[in-house]
Amino acid sequence: MIYLDYAATTPMSENALDVFIQASKNFYGNASSLHDIGSTAANLLEASRRQLAKRLNCEQNGIYFTSGGSESSILAITSLIEAHKEKGNHLITTRCEHASIYHLFQKLEKNRFEVTYLPVDEYGMVSLDVLKQAIKKTTILASIQHANSEIGTVQPIKKIGEILHKKKVIFHCDAVQSFGKLPIDVKEMNIDSLSLSGHKIYGPKGVGAVYINPKLKWHPQLPGTTHESGFRPGTVNVPGIASFVTAADDICENMEKEGKRLSALREELINYLTVLPASKIMVEGSSISHLPNILGLRIIGMEGQYVMLECNRYGLAISTGSACSVGMQAPSRTMKAIGRTDEEAMSFIRLSLGKNTTRDDIIRTAEIFEEITNRFFQK
């Protein structure tokens, strides 16, 4: 089967899998235990923390390991606003954020926080002028994603951070999709807090990380928690963390070369699909500022779920959007935010490429789409 759903999850790399197995065998101790076996695990944990901090150009004591991207974002945002709520009750985010963040802000609204949901243009880009106008004296925090998981649009994070910092607004950024595909330097990009996930970069599922600038105070969400400096409860998954950081090292080392390869494959696929005689295919998202591996499409007149199921029948795995929203009958929030109608939004599909994607896969994908569209439109 051809797998073009890397934005949903990636297979573990051999290197990450080997580290996970070896760490599970040799560093199985609880990192909080005081005996030598626990200390050995704690040493590996701190070495992993130190290595990830180097990748982000941040302080080691600003890294906290979690169970994944969603928990990272939820804990970071709630911990920070709880510690700074004396400033006010206003928060900023966008209409295109990941489901975990969007639903968190909806919950916060019910808890007497005021939330401004920034609009985006037809390409999914945030307006810097609109952001400036949205900031109030009572604004505590803004959470704006680095790259959209459905259409791949990349936001001008450095400029966004500059605007927020001038107004002394805390800046949280969801970098789950962009980490390993785009360079990230939290200091240069003016990011106060960052969310990451292991399974998007060929690491294990159930592992993620948060960066919070050590100069910022944050409030533990569960009093009495001792793990990860009180950031989250639960025994620390040392083997998973070592595997995650190994995957991070590998993907970052090959990022530039792999990014060029994936961009070329993405462009070739667009060229194939947009000239199919039987259908009109629309590419969604920015043509300039986008991830190299995500391609959001609409086939006019065809429902996205139908296309996805037909592709599966042909041995091609794609998606209809964010894997965290599967099963939802409502049209994509991202599609609605960029101005698409309900009908247009329901026709959305996402193809996402990865390290095992070949040119032969791209050619076969184009053939499958041609067969599907020819049969559908010639009924």
Secondary structure, 3 states (H helix, E strand, C coil): CEECECCCCCCCCHHHHHHHHHHHHHCCCCCCCCCHHHHHHHHHHHHHHHHHHHHHCCCHHHEEEECCHHHHHHHHHHHHHHHCCCCCCEEEEECCCCHHHHHHHHHHHHCCCEEEEECECCCCCECHHHHHHHCCCCEEEEECCCECCCCCEECCHHHHHHHHHHCCCEEEEECCCCECCECCCCCCCCCCEEEEECCCCCCCCCCEEEEECCCCCCCCCCCCCCHHHHCCCCCCCHHHHHHHHHHHHHHHHCHHHHHHHHHHHHHHHHHHHCCCCCCCEEEECCCCCECCCEEEEEECCCCHHHHHHHHHHCCEECECCCHHHCCCCCCCHHHHHCCCCHHHHCCEEEEECCCCCCHHHHHHHHHHHHHHHHHHHCC
